[in-house]
Amino acid sequence: MGIALDKICFWCNVRIGDDGGSKDGNVVGARTPSRIPVLQITNIALNKPTYSSNNFDKLSLSSNAVDGNLDAKRLNGSCFTSNVSPMWWMVDLLDMYKIRTVTIQRRSDGQFHRLRDLAIVAFREDPRHYPWMAPIICTEKRGALGAMDTLPCDEPVVARFVKIQRLPIFNAHLTICEVQVCGDMCTAGGSKDGKETAGTTVDGSGTTCIFSRIPVLQITNIALNKPTYSSYNFDKFSWSSNAVDGNLDANRLHGSCFTSNMSPMWWMVDLLDMYKIRTVTIQRRSDGQFHRFRDLAIVAFRKDPRHYPRMAPIICTEKRGALGAMDTLPCDEPVVARFVKIQRLPIFNAHLTICEVQVCGEQCIAGKMSIDLFHSTLLYKLLLSVLL
């Protein structure tokens, strides 16, 4: 089973004495990759069919929880709410998957105490049509959940339907603003002994989950809790570090957003190492002033531009016009850099508020190769033996 080479972290062509990478920061060739490639995990629940115990009102459709919109203010119409016991929500993944994690987002506009005491279960068949079918336990979460919690299954489970239900130890409205499910596609067939074999995993029903032979690793937010800098912190609620604290509460007065009002307005994170940067996700505040969140440039640097002010930025991308509640902006081309900076384009002037920044990419290592990686037959074959 092959893998696209552009999923691996490569720098530019490198020889002994080369300090690594192209001078403009864009990736144009190949350099020594990380020994374990990092593959992007997708949300397999996105826009899939959903069902629920009931929809509380016209703003509370079950499909809201898989629409990809991370605006967690319930009255904005991107959350699901039920108030009929037993309260539950379910997604049909439309195929069999080996389910590994389920991420649940809480509403951001109050009633935080209600998102607690949940069970995540799974089914191979639709339990609405087969009510006697026993659920497959993924995990339980007793106590309160955070703004956005990723819950790994106690053991990965093979199933098609994922159901979130309230444990009977607590009773209140159930509101879920987004659900993300991560896992691996399965195909019918294979042995029935429930054992894992090279490249496959088989459960007792004879359903085989096919994996890449290279380990599949979850893409992480490489900006999380890294050092940050900015043009100015507007007030006591507006520290630059708020934008990488992992808290998706987008109400500015709750103290998890960054705001600047001093031009030129900018915010920057130090990733503490060189990465091949692919996407930058930016979250808008949820409590008003939406029109201010617009006209931004995302640039990158190999070295700290505060200490090297003459250094030209490496362009990731620009976003002209308004941004949504949480937009993921891919770089025009992946760029290799350590510092990521978000700055206001000079075509608009208003307070800049950013509630969360997530950066995705792969860590890079400097190569010490005496010959070009892709023109060495021996090294090329060695690389392919790992990838294929």
VENPE-V457592 format. One line per field, one symbol per residue. ss: DSSP state (a for helix, b for strand, c for the rest). phi: phi as a letter, one per 30 degrees, with the letter a starting at -180 (. if undefined). A space follows every 10 residues. Layout:
ss: ???
phi: ???
This chain:
ss: ccccaaaccc cccccccccc cccccbcccc cccccccccc cccccccccb bbcccccccc caaaaacccc cccaaacccb bbcccccbbb bbbbbbbbbb bbbbbccccc caaacbbbbb bbbccccccc cccccbbbbb bbbbcccbbb bbbbbbbbbb bbbbbbcccc cccbbbcbbb bbbbbbbbcc cccccbbccb bbccccbbbb cccccccccc cccccccbbb ccccccccca aaaacccccc caaacccbbb cccccbbbbb bbbbbbbbbb bbbcccccca aacbbbbbbb bccccccccc cccbbbbbbb bbcccbbbbb bbbbbbbbbb bbbbcccccc cbbbcbbbbb bbbccccccc ccaaacaaaa aaaaaaac
phi: .cbddddcdc ccebbejddj iddciddbbb bededcdccd ccddcehddb badaceadcc dddedbdicc dcceddibbc bbbcdddabb bcdiadbcdc bbcbcddccj hddddahccc bbbdbdddcb dddddcddab bcjdcddacc cddebebcac ccbcbddddb baeccbcabb ccacdcbdjj dccicdbeib bbcddidccc cdddeccddc ddceiddbba dacdadccdd dedbdiccdc deddibbcbb bcdddabbbc diadbddcbb cbcddccjhd ddcahbccbb bdbdddcbdd dddcddabbc jdcddacccd debebcaccc bcbddddbba ecbbcabbcc lbdcbddbdd bdedcceddd dddddddc
